[in-house]
């Protein structure tokens, strides 16, 4: 039961964040006097694609220390 409440709370926080950043915009299009109110939701459009790029990757060299005895 506690897990369900946490999930509902998390979903509510995500919805509030999406509304705050303007990703979701909900406008009431018909007043709710006698009929049920109507709403129109504009959501952000996401376009996905791929492109090929050449990326230079640095090389990493590891020098192991020699077997030298430390003088005390």
N, C-alpha and C positions, 0 to 999 in steps of 0.2 A: 504494500500500500504506500509506503514511504517512497519507494522508487517511482511509482506512478506520479505522485505529487511532485517529485523532483523533475521528472520529464515534462510535466505540464508547465511547471515554473520556468524551465529552460526554454521551452517552446514560446512562452509568453515573452521572455526577455529577447529572444531572437526576433520575434515579430515587432516588438517595440524598437529594436535597433534598426530593422529594415525600414520602418516608418520614419525614424529619425533621420537616417541618411538619404531618404528620398528614393530608395530603390522600389518601394511600394507606395502608391498614392491612392487612397480610397476617398471617393467623393460620393455624397448622397445625391442621386439624380432625381428622386421623386420624394416629396415629403410624406411622412408616415402618419397621415391624419386618419383616413378611413381604411385605406389599403395598406398593405405591408410596404415598407420603404424599399426602394430599389437602389442599388449601389453599383458603381462602375469602378473597376480597379485597373489602374495602369501599372504595369510592372516593367522592370528594366529588361531590355533585350540583350541577350548574350550571344555573341557570334564567336564560334570556335573555328580554328583552322590550323594548318601546319605550314611551316616553312623551313627550308634547309639553310643552316648557317655553319660557317667554319669558325670554330672556337679554339684558340690556343690554350693549351693546358700546361701549367708549369710542371717541371719535373722536380722530384724531391730526392735528394741523396742523403743517405744516412751513413755517417762515419762512426763505427764502433770504436770505443776507446781501447787502447792497447792494454796488455797485462802488465802494467807498471805498479810496483809496490809503493805505497805511500810511506814516506819517512816520518817517523814520529819522534 
